[in-house]
Amino acid sequence: MKSFKSLSFVYHKPGDVRLEERVVTCGPTDVVARVIAVGRCGTDRTVFYKGHPKVDPHAPVVLGHELLAEVVAVGSEVKELKEGIGYKEGGTLSAEYLHFKEGERLTAQSRVARYRDGLMLLSDPITILSFYIDAAYAQYIRFPQELIRSGSLLRVPDSVSDEEAALTEPAACVLESVFSTPHPVGVDEDGRQTFRAGIQSGGRCCIIGSGTLAMIYAKVCLAEGAEYVIIIVRSEQKEHLVRRILGDSVDILVQPPYRDRPIEEKLEIEKALVAKLTERTAGHLFDDVVSACPDPDAQRLMLELYAPEGYAVGACFGGTHTRVDAANIDANHYRAAKTIGTSGCSTRSMETVLKWLADGRLSLTGLTSQKHFTMRSDPKEFFTAKLEGLKPVLYPWE
């Protein structure tokens, strides 16, 4: 068995992350990889500040699941792990899939979930990389047989850059929510609605937010055939950032934050915003509205931006839409609009993102912070940094 000394950012408890050296050993049914780059998920930042009921019982643990890694060791029995589980339940893993080679670049689906009819089930996962077992804020990572047998190890095409590969998982979360948007396309003879999932082709999209995920949403909306995409940002600095990365492919509206205003003032500000957006869209407003930030004000605004004629879908961070004040929820109540969550992705969505990146249908270049974190960085700074609003990435070997 090969063993590797690995510098790691180890989470112990809220507010306590330490640089430690660990030993990563490749057992007979493991694959061990050298971590090239790993993006910081927003959940990990929350874990640092508040802890997490699924993480803390397994601490000390190495977090970090938005990863790109290069195979350095393959267990002697990996080729025999043919019985699929989770995503591959009921199937036999191919010899081609199980033939992992040193030097191959991999990313991974961190949630080894159970599936039914192709749909990922959130309850009772088989395991979770980063929550239950050590993940990628480290120089080396061990992929146990659960990740191998579930088809969770995904090869990265040669044409996909390291930066883009590290964004595969968050981009898949975006794609998962987009592919869950149920736009009605008609009714059957009984009046039962029929649906098409995905961004409304030829439609109008509004995205509230300006970070990495917001811009990935914009790119996916355009790739899906949206005719018009506008992003609402909170400052001219954010406007310049979005314009630098997305160019003229999107429209931009600047709205300074107003979270500390009384609710009466908030509603007046949002009324004026809706009027501006109504004018920009010739009265149509939006078929798809994405609130790519956890601010309850953004969730309330989202509910006001649905197309008055048609069937709109809002994608928001799960749970926060229940905390809004004085929200007009008629569009949701009368089933003309629907709100879905944005978090989490299936393995199929990750496969699709890698395919789109390889085919050139999607590009994720320029969506990570220009600041490179390394093992010489303060781990607390890495977990808490906001930087210019783009995703922080750890490069363990720089």
ABEGO torsion letter per residue (X at the ends): XBBBBBBBBBBABBGBBBBBBBBBBBBAABBBBBBABBBBBAAAAAAAAAEBAAAAAAOBBBBGABBBBBBABBBAAAAABABBBEAABGBBBBAAAABBBBGBBBBBBABBBBBBGGBBBABGBABBBGAABBBABBABBBBBAAAAAAGABBBBBAABBAAAAAAAAAAAAAAAAAAABBBBAEBBAAGBBBBBBEBBBGBBBBBBEABAAAAAAAAAAAAAGBABBBBBBABAAAAAAAAAAAEAABBBBBBBBAAABBAAAAAAAAAAAAAAAAAAAGGAEBABBBBABABAAAAAAAAAABBABEBBBBBBBBGAAAABBGBBAAAAAAGABBBBBABEBBAAAAAAAAAAAAAGABBABGABBABBBBAABBAAAAAABAEAGBBBBBBAAX
